[in-house]
Amino acid sequence: MNENQSPIKSLEFLKNRFREYYETNNVELPDRFGRREFAFVLFGGKGMIRHLAYNKKTDIKKVLIDKSPAHSYYSSAYYKTPNAQTMQEKNWMGAELIFDLDSDHIPEAKNMSYTESLELVKKEFYKLVDDFLLNDFGFEEKYMDLYFSGGRGYHCHVRDSKIMDLDSNERREIVDYITGRDLKESLVFHEHITERKSYGGRVFAGGKSLKMPLPDEPGWRGRISRGILDIVNEIKKSDKPIEKLQGYGVKSSDAEKLVMELSDERVKRMRDGLLDQSKTIRKFFLNNALRKTAVSMSAGETDEPVTCDVKRLIRLPSSLHGKTGLKVTRVTLDKLNDFNPLVDAVVFDEEPIKVELNQPFKINMKEKNFDLEKGEQKIPTYLAVFLIGRNIANII
């Protein structure tokens, strides 16, 4: 086959599979969809087709079948005139609060496989929703919609009427809280006088300790305390504690001192809320653990442009992701831990398809292990869609 024909044939293959899906499946439409802007990216197309509006479900289904887009979006905002060609003319009426957590935002995911990164981002997403949105902010679960994005992460839509009118700056404050940005040490740690001495009729502090929050305290104080204790437990249980500390950015010489000074008695005092004034320990926890743990305990970085943008476009639930063929899938918090995107978001069948891989590739999909070599392979349709969408293979 002519090399120039292969990508064209592959795009046609994807488009036809997507059309078949939309012909036999209904997508989940957002509430008041007539007040939303819709947008699409076509296979092989350049740019996004946007500023579209629909009043009938059948009109949206027709577009999905006729155009078979690679990516389908709708606005988190409600507008009086959603199909107006400028944002000002649309007349903004309010917007959902959207959180987009993607494996790209988590540094540890850079060296992971696609499957491993999905598992990591799912854990971070659970913390974001359960720890921050439900517990710290008090949002009710009935006003929250959770979705696997079809690609590398998860979306949370908060539909509570209390947040619909928040502007970008107010939404950024929510993001800043979740990511622990500008968290001051003085708000978490306080000096505690452990001994007083008297000289010449005057009383002085004879001993001090750094008082840290207890693990069961609410908000960031308890979160930081639990994070510090988690790190202590990692160090104490590790067969190579010095290497573990070096992974946190501690110099070798400081790591050796810290391991020596982290006695069982000191750890017990920390659990009771007292962080010793040992310079090595203080330096580690104040200059390293506080900042590093704050970020890791914040469920990674939420995608600020998404959360702060009051006119953001987000993926249409039940639509397909053009780079994976996976479905944007609704999931509930109680089922999130058991949710497996490479099983639960797969929509295509087992029909074998001949493809040419441009590199070796391993993946477990639909509970089957695939260890594919570069070159010609015959694989199930669902895997062919996935690999072609990611530019790893082409139709032969």
N, C-alpha and C positions, 0 to 999 in steps of 0.2 A: 504494500500500500504506500502511496505517496505520503511522505512525512507531513506535508501540509494538510492532508485530508484527515489524518488521525485526530487532531484536536477538534476539528469541526464535527466529525462523527461522534466524538466523545460528548461534546456539548449537546448534540441532538439526542444522544442516549439519555443524558441527564434530564433534558427538557421533557422527553417523552415519558420517563418514569415519574417525574413530578406531575405531569398532566394526568396520568393514570391515578395517582394518589388523590388529586383534587377532584377528579370525577367521581370517586367512590367514597370520599370522606368530607365531612363538614368541619370547617374550622371554627374555633371558639372565638366569638366576637366580644369585644369589650362592651361594658355598659355604655349607653348613650352613644353608640358608635356613629350616629348621624352627626354628632358634634366633634368628631375626631378627624384629623388629617390622616390620609393613607399614603403610602409610598412603596415603590417596588424597584428592585434591581434585577434586570433581566440577564439570562445566560448570554454571555458574549456581548452584552450591552456596555455602554460607557456612561458612567454616572447613574444618578438616581432619578426616577420618574416620581415626582411628588406633587403636593398641593391638590390631592384628589379627595373627593368626599362622596359618600354613598348613603342613601336613605333606606335601601332595601338589602336584605341579606343575599337575595338572589343575584343582585348586581355584583356584589363582592365575589361570590362563587363563580360567576361568569368570567370575571377578570382573571381569577386564579386558574381557571381551566384554559381560557384562550391564550393568556400570556405565559402561564406556567413559570412564574418568576423564580429566580434563584434565592431571593431574599424578600420577605414581606414585612412591612412595618406599619405601625399606627402611632399617633401622637399620645404622649402622656397627658397632654393638655386638652381642654375642651374649648371650642371656639364658637362664636356666633356664626361666622362664615368660614368654615374650615377649608374650603376650596379656593379662597382668595389667594392671589399670587404673591402677596407680600405679608409678612408677619403682622405688620401694623393693621392691615386691612382685615385680618382674620378676627380681630377683637377677642383677645384672651379672656377666658371666663374662670380659669383655675386649672390646677394640674395635680395628678397623683404624685406621690413621693416615690421615686424609683431608685432601687439599689441594684447595681450591676456588679457582681463579683466574678472576676475572670482570673484564670490561672496565670495570665500574663502579669497580673498585679502582685503575684506572690513570688519573691525572689527564690525560694527553695524549689519552685516548680520548673525553673529554667533547665535543670539537668535531668528532669524526669521524663518518662514516656508519656504519651497522651493519656493512657489509662491511669497511671499513677497521679498525674496532675489533676485529673477529674476527681479522684478520691480525696486529694488534699483540699481542693477548692470546695468540695462538698462539706468537709468538716469545718472549714472557715465560714462558710455560708450559714451553717447551723448555729455557730457561735454568734454571728451577726444578728440573726433573727431571734434566737432564744435569749441570749445574754443581753443584747443591747435593745433591740426594738420592742420585745415583749416585756422584759424585766426593767431595764433602766428607763425607757421612754413610756412604757405602759400602754403601747398600742394593743388593741384587741385583735386576736387572731382572725376573727370573722371579717375584719377589714383588710386582711393581708392575703395577697395571691402570690404563690411561689411557683416558679417555673425553672426547669432546665432550659438553657438558652438554645440548645441544639448544637452548640459549638464547644466552648471551653469553660463554661461557667453557669451561673444561676442568676435569675432576676427575682427581686421582691418588689411587688407593687403594693403600696399602702394607700388605701382608698378612704381613709378616715376623713370626714368632712372638716375636722379641725385643722388639717394641714393643706387643704386645697388652695388656700389663698396665700400661702407662704411665698415670699419672693426669693430670689437667688441667694441673697446674703443670709437670710434666715435658714435656708436649706444648707448652706455652707457651714453654719454653726453646728448643725446636727452631724455633718460629716466630720468636723473638727473634733467633736466630742468622741465619736466612734473611733477615730484613728489616734486619739490621744495627743493631738497636736497641741503644742504650747502647754502641756501639762507641767505645772510647776512642782518642783521637789518639795517646796515649803508647804504645799497643800496636802502632801502625803506623809512626809517625815517631820518629826518634831523632836528637839532636844529635850531630854528628860533628866532632871537632876536626881542622881542616885545617892548623893552624900553631901552634907553641908558642914563647913568648918567655920570656926569663929576666930578672928584675929582682931585684938584691940577693940573689942566691943562691936565689931562689924562681922556680918555673916557672909560667907562666900560659898560658891558651889565647889565642893571638894571632888566631886565625881559626876560624870555625865554619861548618858547613854542616848542613843538615837532611837526614839520611840517610833515603831512602824505600826501600821494598821493591823487589825486582826483579820484573818481570812474570811470571816463571815460578815464583815462590814459591807454595806451596799455600795454600788457604783465603782468608780475607779480605785478607791482606797482598798477595798477588799480584793479587787481584781489584781492590783499590783502586788499585794501581800501574797496571794495565792501563786502568782507568777514567780515571785522570789523563792518561795518555798518549793515550787516545782523544780527550779534550777538547782536549789540546794540538794534536793532528793536525787536529781540526775547526777550531780557531782559525787554524792556519797555512795551511790549504787554503782557508779561506773568503775570498770576494771582499769580504765586509763583516765583518771580524773583530770590530770594536767592537760591531756589532749582535748578533753571535753571543754575545759576552760579556755584553751586557745581557740576553740571553735567559736567562743563568745567574744573573741578579740582581746583576750587577756595575754599580756606578755609572759614568756616562759618563767622568768624569775618571779613575777607577781603570782603566777599560777601556783608555783611551788609553795610560796608563803601562805596563800589562801587555803590550800589543801591542808596544810599543817594547822592552821588556825581554826578551821571548821570542825571543832571538837563536838562530840555529842551534846555536851553541856551548852555550848554556844547555840547549837541548832535548837535545843529545847527552849532557850531564852527567846530565840527568834519566833518560835511558835507562840510564845506568850506575849509577843509584841515588842520585844526589845532587840534592837540591832546594835551590837557592840561597836564601840568607838575605835576598834582596831583600824588603823589607817588603810591597811590592805583590804579588809572587808568593806569598809566604808567606800573606798574608791571603786571597788568592783560593783557594789550594789547601787550606788548613787550615779556613777558615771557610765555604767554599762547595763546592769540588769534593769534599772528603771526604764531607760529608753528602749532597750531591745525588747524587754518583756512587754512594755506598753504596746508596742507595735504588734507583737505576736499575739498578745491577748486581745487585740482589737479586731480579730477576725480578718487580718490582712488589710489591704487598702481598698476601700470602696471606690468605685469609679467616679471621681468627683464631677467630671463634666456631665455625667448622666444624672446624678443625684441633685446637683445644683442647677441644672438646666431646666427651666420651667416650660420649655417648648420642645422637649426631647422626643425623638422617634425611637420606639422600642419594638422588638420583634413581635409579630402577631402570633398569639398562642395557637397551637396545633398546626402552624405552618411548618414548612421544611427549611432547613439550613442548607444553603447552596454549596457549602464547603464540606459537608459531612453526609447530607441526606437524612440526618436525624431530626426527629420532630421536637418542636418547642413544646415541652411536656409539663402539664400541671402536676405538682406534687404537694402533698400535705406534710407538715412538719413532723408528725408522728410516723410517717412512712419514709422520711428523707434518708435515714441511715441505711435502709434496705434498698433504696432506689439505685438501680444500675443503668446509667444511660445507654450502655452498649448492649443492653437487653431490652429495657423498658421503653426506649425512645427509637428503637429500630422498627421501621414500617414496611420494608421491602422483603421479598420472598427469597427462596433458596435457588431459584432458577440459575443454572450455571452460565457464566458469561466469560468469554475469552478476552483477556486484557494483556497489555505489555507493561510490566513494571519497570520504572527507571531506577529503582534501588531496592535492596532487600527490605522487608517489612514484617514486623511481628505484632500481633494483636489478638486479644481474646474477645470475640464478638458473638453474641447469641449463645454464650457458653460453649463456644468452640475455639480451640487454639489454632491460629494460623501462623505459620513460620514460612514466609514466602521469599523465594529468591528472585533476584533481578531477572527479567526476561518474560517469556510468555507463560501465562498461568490461566487456569480455569477456576473461577471462584464464584460464590453465590452473588446474586444481584445486589443484596444489601451491602456487601463488602466492596463490590465493584463501584457502586455509587459513592461510597465513602472514599475510596482511593482515588477515583477520578476527580472528585470534588476537591481533594487535597493536592492535586497535581502530582500524584505518585504513580498514576497509571493512565493508560489510554486504551480505548476500545481498539481491537485489532480489526 
